[in-house]
Amino acid sequence: MYMKQCLVDIVMRTALIAALSAGRVDGAVNGGACASVQSTTGALTNGPVPGWEVPLRRDLEAMATRLAGTLKPWTVPDCTVRVQDHGAIGDGVTVNTKALQKAIDACAAQGGGVVLFSKGDFVTGTLDLRSGVMIEVAGGARILGSTRLADYPERIARRRTVMDTNMGMNQSLFFAEGCERIGFRGRGVIDGRGTKQNFPGEQTVVSTPGRPFLIRVLDSRNILLDGITLKDSPCWMQNYLNCEDLIFQGITVENQANWNNDGLDIDGCRNVIVRDCFLNSEDDALCFKGASLKPTENVLVENCRIYSTCNAIKYGTDSQGDFRNVLIRNVEAGGPAPTMRALTPRLAISGIALEIVDGGTLENVMLSGIRLVRCESPVFLRLGDRGRVMPGMPRQAPGVLRRVILDHLTGDANGKRGSIISGIPAASISDVVMRNFHLVVAGGVGAWPPGKLIPEKIDAYPDGWMFGPLVPSHGFWIRHARDVTFSGGRVVTEKPDARPVLATGVNVTNISW
């Protein structure tokens, strides 16, 4: 295999910064697609350290230590309710919705405890969770979602959000609103049986009629998922909106049965730990959203494997709320391996996707020790202006994307598109640091055609493919950005690639290599 080291030498740094600051770049400038620097041989040296970087690293590590030390699983009362004692039949055929709801209600009435599925296959429609109730699915037991849509009556949220008003997200297998101390545990399986044959529908960024979620939780606190396997939802696997004190540990998510099969969506939640988890999803795998109109703050993700044929780790698309104080570390992320399930086998669109397009602010975020594999774009940062809101709400101004640290990013088997950092004319991405990276990409592309422009697509749905199958760099293409530091890294191509490791478009200032 031909391995071409595609690097920017320290000698180029001074000339590059001077050219960018003076607005002198090679190639087309009006469309933002110009390639300004050719790669040279030699590793990047340590670049400058912005004044905000060291304090932010210290604050995020302290946040993670504090969160891990104080956020513990809630104590489940010593009471066990067996579902069979309330008439449930685990024959894989009988629809047990009424019997299972009786078991949940009885457990709550006794002050909480465990609702135990000890053995068998229990078919059910929508179940309403109650405070103090832990759903335990033992090894050898399964909860099976009914394949009849009529068994999923709508649950209209008391507090409406951008999500349900725009996307009609009103059906789920499990639903909770305003609860405390709820959860799922055990070595068994919750299988939504959400195949396209059972729940047909189109891939969409709007409504998903006729395709329930597996779990939907709103305005609740003290939530625990421990060791459970979640499989094949008709739509998103799980969605938590405006919740506090959430722990996801050792869970397995296999959601490769249908379109819009997200893995884990955390929306406007505070105090969250995701650790030792495996996610494999057709759509976004680990996704932070702001459609609840609440901030997402104090989040620790560690020691996970996260795979998607869309975006593995994503912020947005809905960004009406803010995101801050998030540390993600020691994670492998990207597309599913050939041995994994995949509805449509392909590379991930992006490994890391930070997408702020509906207002809101993303700041004080660090991803460290991330191995990015099988991604068309290992990194995708987008600040746009789609402006989605609830009906009747005023449209927000473009948001803010700043103070992001990407540290020790490695990985291979990535695609040829290139990574992207792109704001819009009215809003630039700022204060991004990428240190100690070693990324292997496919390469094999010829020179970028002189004068070929990339449209702004200011209000378009954001994804790594939005600017086309390729960008003008095999490494990083940057437009509408300032104060971006690359240090101590390299991008290696498996095949010769005529595109440079760095290409810049319009409105780019203070890029340091």
ZAZAKE-398161 format. One line per 10 residues: number of its first residue (from 1); their letters; for each residue x, y, z of C-alpha. Coordinates in steps of 0.001 Angstrom, whole numbers, plus 500000, padded with zeros to 6 digits. Layout:
N
NUM = A = X Y Z; ...
***
This chain:
513
1 = MYMKQCLVDI = 500000 500000 500000; 501308 503394 499072; 501499 505625 502161; 501982 509273 501404; 502696 511549 504328; 500696 514708 503701; 501898 517282 506189; 502259 521021 506623; 505799 521977 507620; 506521 524598 510255
11 = VMRTALIAAL = 508232 526643 507528; 504827 527217 505936; 503171 528571 509057; 504376 532167 508960; 503648 532578 505267; 500215 531011 505619; 499126 533219 508517; 500412 536332 506775; 498590 535449 503557; 495347 534699 505333
21 = SAGRVDGAVN = 495498 537833 507459; 496103 539963 504375; 493397 538229 502396; 495914 536843 499890; 495024 533288 498952; 495516 531321 495792; 492618 530307 493606; 488984 531400 493589; 487855 533493 496552; 484239 534490 496057
31 = GGACASVQST = 482779 531021 496466; 484967 529905 499303; 486581 526874 497688; 490154 527986 497167; 493141 525822 498046; 495816 527974 499652; 498611 525690 500881; 500343 522672 499430; 501481 519911 501763; 505122 519291 502548
41 = TGALTNGPVP = 507052 516611 504371; 507680 516729 508112; 505514 516544 511223; 503784 519564 512655; 505456 521030 515691; 503638 522308 518740; 501575 525322 517816; 500565 528301 519954; 498403 527798 523027; 495405 530154 523106
51 = GWEVPLRRDL = 494791 531813 526447; 491457 530029 526915; 492751 526486 526258; 494570 525572 529475; 491831 526884 531809; 489180 525078 529766; 491067 521789 529927; 491409 522176 533683; 487735 523082 534126; 486471 520174 532041
61 = EAMATRLAGT = 488645 517636 533827; 487423 519024 537156; 483821 518838 535941; 484290 515186 534954; 485881 514292 538285; 483127 516045 540195; 480391 514445 538091; 481820 510935 538423; 482162 511411 542158; 478685 512755 542847
71 = LKPWTVPDCT = 476358 511294 540200; 475560 507748 541317; 472798 505281 540361; 469643 505858 542373; 468851 503325 545079; 466103 500934 543995; 463693 499988 546828; 463719 496372 547956; 460465 495411 546276; 460058 493103 543277
81 = VRVQDHGAIG = 456916 492805 541188; 456891 489883 538757; 455005 490656 535576; 453559 487124 535444; 451802 487803 538751; 449747 490479 536984; 448708 488253 534103; 451530 488797 531613; 452259 485854 529308; 455720 485532 527805
91 = DGVTVNTKAL = 454801 483462 524768; 455974 485982 522148; 452421 486310 520794; 450068 487662 523458; 449942 491459 523648; 450461 492184 527338; 450094 495967 527486; 447348 496055 530147; 448975 493428 532356; 452384 495080 532186
101 = QKAIDACAAQ = 450961 498513 532953; 449236 497002 535992; 452586 495647 537178; 454256 499035 536753; 451437 500851 538550; 451401 498294 541381; 455135 498688 541893; 454832 502485 542005; 451935 502253 544464; 454174 500280 546854
111 = GGGVVLFSKG = 456751 503042 546839; 458764 501780 543890; 461051 498860 543180; 461742 496384 540396; 459295 495264 537733; 460878 491965 536776; 460785 490197 533414; 462453 486960 534450; 461877 484617 531514; 460013 484629 528195
121 = DFVTGTLDLR = 459156 486986 525347; 456637 489650 526381; 454882 491547 523579; 453532 494982 524469; 452398 498345 523184; 452984 501699 524869; 453829 501574 528578; 453888 504624 530867; 456766 504655 533329; 456190 505729 536948
131 = SGVMIEVAGG = 458503 507308 539499; 460542 504855 541526; 460201 501971 539065; 463145 500055 537618; 462349 497824 534637; 464584 494760 534912; 464878 492356 531977; 466810 489322 533117; 469043 487260 530869; 466879 485012 528724
141 = ARILGSTRLA = 463942 487429 528776; 462840 489900 526108; 460371 492739 525844; 459066 492815 522264; 457401 495842 520777; 454040 495130 519183; 454116 495295 515400; 450623 496878 515317; 450719 500663 515190; 447336 500748 516965
151 = DYPERIARRR = 449103 499538 520117; 451031 502838 520313; 448519 505543 521284; 449874 509088 521155; 451385 510692 524231; 451213 514450 523750; 453796 516222 525897; 452469 518745 528379; 455405 521022 527592; 455763 521240 523838
161 = TVMDTNMGMN = 459176 521314 522196; 460643 522014 518790; 460938 518273 518288; 457331 517210 518692; 455840 520319 517058; 457979 519934 513942; 458396 516177 513752; 455261 514704 515318; 457240 512606 517803; 454275 511426 519892
171 = QSLFFAEGCE = 454508 507627 519924; 456882 505370 521818; 457091 501946 523425; 458055 503468 526805; 457016 506984 527789; 457787 509064 530882; 457074 512686 531716; 457738 514417 535009; 459148 511273 536655; 461915 510733 539199
181 = RIGFRGRGVI = 464036 507620 539664; 463247 505508 536627; 465335 503116 534598; 466098 499894 532765; 468607 497230 533729; 469445 493566 533247; 471088 491278 530726; 467963 490812 528662; 466774 492586 525515; 464176 495190 524627
191 = DGRGTKQNFP = 463470 494659 520927; 461254 497170 519128; 460965 494889 516069; 460991 498095 514080; 461932 496779 510660; 460833 498538 507490; 458471 495643 506868; 456723 496193 510212; 456888 500006 510222; 457373 501369 506704
201 = GEQTVVSTPG = 458404 504963 506144; 460888 507196 504387; 464233 508574 505513; 463399 512120 506566; 464489 515215 508469; 460891 516174 509267; 458043 514026 510625; 458213 510255 510987; 454545 509211 511057; 453823 505618 511968
211 = RPFLIRVLDS = 457240 504895 513456; 457394 505061 517273; 460483 505603 519399; 461524 502868 521789; 462037 505158 524831; 460965 508786 525238; 461503 510658 528513; 460655 514309 529162; 461213 516647 532113; 462425 513869 534433
221 = RNILLDGITL = 465378 513223 536729; 467467 510384 538156; 467471 508079 535139; 469563 504917 534924; 470187 502472 532091; 472511 499697 533194; 473620 496711 531123; 470436 496488 529051; 470401 495708 525310; 468141 497864 523142
231 = KDSPCWMQNY = 467439 496660 519625; 465632 497691 516431; 463397 500648 517158; 461007 501745 514391; 462601 505212 514658; 464958 506759 517220; 465973 504367 519950; 465828 506737 522917; 465217 510431 523463; 465702 512311 526754
241 = LNCEDLIFQG = 464509 515944 526825; 465129 518404 529656; 466210 515732 532130; 468735 515812 534978; 471055 513230 536495; 471270 510528 533819; 473586 507519 533801; 474024 505167 530840; 476496 502406 531676; 477339 499206 529876
251 = ITVENQANWN = 474350 499363 527536; 474262 497894 524025; 472287 499622 521292; 471758 497903 517938; 469550 500143 515802; 470050 499111 512185; 466536 498044 511188; 464928 501161 509705; 465493 504734 508625; 466058 507441 511261
261 = NDGLDIDGCR = 467458 504814 513622; 469334 507057 516084; 471180 505428 518971; 471043 507814 521944; 469631 511363 521797; 470326 513637 524772; 468384 516874 524421; 468727 519748 526867; 469902 517537 529760; 472162 518360 532706
271 = NVIVRDCFLN = 474532 516062 534584; 474967 513105 532233; 477383 510157 532249; 477689 507770 529281; 480321 505100 529899; 481329 501651 528670; 478536 501624 526066; 478275 500164 522557; 476136 501967 519987; 475577 500919 516373
281 = SEDDALCFKG = 472916 502909 514542; 471720 503617 511029; 471268 507323 511822; 473147 509475 514335; 474592 507327 517122; 475339 509633 520077; 473514 512877 519439; 473179 515996 521589; 470236 518247 520703; 468608 521473 521874
291 = ASLKPTENVL = 465020 521049 520675; 463813 520982 524288; 464840 524671 524423; 466931 523856 527498; 470733 523801 527891; 472863 520671 527752; 475510 521011 530460; 477958 518879 532438; 478315 515756 530311; 480961 513027 530535
301 = VENCRIYSTC = 481258 510345 527835; 484047 507801 528211; 485230 504351 527174; 482568 503793 524512; 482379 502379 520989; 480094 504441 518810; 479263 503573 515199; 476863 504992 512644; 476242 505113 508921; 475347 508782 509473
311 = NAIKYGTDSQ = 477198 510698 512218; 478858 508834 515077; 479176 511720 517583; 476972 514692 516808; 475816 518001 518263; 472649 519323 516579; 470982 519362 514181; 468446 521083 516439; 470451 523630 518416; 467805 525932 519839
321 = GDFRNVLIRN = 469269 525305 523311; 472897 525704 524324; 475664 523093 524751; 478496 523601 527200; 480839 521758 529541; 481086 518441 527687; 484051 516055 527868; 484210 513007 525581; 487273 510781 526009; 488656 507350 525159
331 = VEAGGPAPTM = 486114 506538 522453; 486194 504765 519101; 483763 506332 516654; 482921 506009 512985; 481182 503675 510583; 480251 500065 511346; 482892 497453 510614; 482073 494918 507875; 481219 492375 510559; 478611 494659 512170
341 = RALTPRLAIS = 474966 495022 511242; 474174 497859 508855; 470927 498648 507076; 472951 500317 504329; 476622 499354 504633; 478774 502448 504130; 481210 504762 505863; 479957 507186 508473; 479148 510571 506971; 481206 512094 509792
351 = GIALEIVDGG = 482955 510808 512882; 482619 514028 514867; 479908 516449 513711; 479315 519746 515513; 476324 521356 513811; 474885 524620 515166; 472230 525784 512700; 469139 526804 514705; 470635 529447 516970; 472091 528408 520292
361 = TLENVMLSGI = 475669 528310 521512; 478141 525430 521589; 481160 526188 523765; 483555 524618 526238; 483691 521176 524659; 486627 518766 524492; 486969 515441 522672; 490153 513629 523677; 491553 510242 522765; 489084 509651 519932
371 = RLVRCESPVF = 489825 506968 517353; 487992 507813 514137; 487508 504919 511718; 485550 504457 508496; 484405 508106 508191; 483993 510041 504953; 484767 513227 506926; 486529 512476 510212; 485672 515990 511477; 482754 518212 510422
381 = LRLGDRGRVM = 482135 521594 512090; 479240 523620 510720; 477761 526907 511870; 474716 527617 509691; 471376 529395 509743; 468510 526950 509184; 466568 528652 511964; 464025 525970 512898; 461723 526960 515772; 458344 525984 517172
391 = PGMPRQAPGV = 455352 527436 515303; 454763 530978 516468; 458270 531474 517874; 460534 534169 516421; 463394 532894 514318; 466715 533000 516154; 469804 534709 514808; 472717 532464 513792; 474261 530772 516793; 477795 530503 518169
401 = LRRVILDHLT = 480345 527681 517814; 483524 528311 519773; 486062 526998 522297; 486347 523433 521046; 489356 521215 521771; 490016 518122 519626; 492943 516301 521202; 494682 513043 520249; 492458 512139 517310; 493695 509042 515508
411 = GDANGKRGSI = 492234 506514 513119; 492311 504910 509707; 490160 503436 506922; 488588 506859 506438; 487179 508133 503176; 488379 510660 500653; 486069 513654 501141; 488146 515579 503699; 487289 517227 507008; 485345 520488 507064
421 = ISGIPAASIS = 485201 523596 509259; 482669 526016 507758; 480645 528889 509108; 478623 531350 507026; 479187 534996 506037; 477159 536251 509007; 478690 533919 511618; 482191 532468 511872; 483367 529456 513839; 486043 530539 516311
431 = DVVMRNFHLV = 488519 529252 518879; 489125 525670 517759; 492226 523696 518765; 493231 520374 517224; 496333 518792 518740; 498301 515564 518421; 496330 513995 515596; 497199 511220 513167; 494465 510464 510661; 494692 508073 507721
441 = VAGGVGAWPP = 492361 508839 504798; 491822 507179 501433; 493215 509833 499114; 493395 509019 495430; 491910 512314 494202; 493307 514632 491565; 493871 518367 491842; 490887 520546 492700; 489691 522224 489495; 490832 525874 489373
451 = GKLIPEKIDA = 487943 528244 489960; 485514 525547 491114; 483345 527066 493808; 481462 525527 496719; 478090 527172 497451; 477411 528576 500916; 474133 526689 501530; 473463 528961 504473; 470070 527542 505472; 470541 523945 504299
461 = YPDGWMFGPL = 470277 520863 506486; 473829 520265 507737; 475771 517111 507072; 479217 516280 505789; 477881 515608 502288; 476202 519023 501989; 479080 520509 499958; 479465 517500 497701; 481400 514217 497679; 484745 516035 497897
471 = VPSHGFWIRH = 486178 519283 499236; 489385 521015 498098; 491571 519337 500732; 492222 515753 501742; 492916 517042 505243; 490942 520144 506302; 488904 522635 504301; 488141 525819 506250; 485794 528731 505478; 484301 531492 507661
481 = ARDVTFSGGR = 486463 530674 510668; 488987 532400 512884; 491486 531465 515563; 491903 527805 514599; 495053 526042 515817; 496469 522769 514473; 499456 521375 516336; 501529 518201 516430; 499692 516141 513860; 499481 514731 510381
491 = VVTEKPDARP = 497051 513446 507775; 498248 510442 505786; 496726 509325 502488; 496614 505677 501446; 496855 506702 497784; 498499 509759 496234; 496219 512807 496447; 496858 516058 494604; 494759 518132 496962; 496645 519901 499779
501 = VLATGVNVTN = 496316 518977 503425; 494817 522419 504102; 492595 524517 501872; 490887 527734 502861; 488015 529758 501535; 486783 533248 502250; 486710 534936 505654; 489456 532867 507282; 491787 534550 509770; 494483 533430 512201
511 = ISW = 494850 529779 511226; 497941 528351 512937; 499882 525261 511882
***
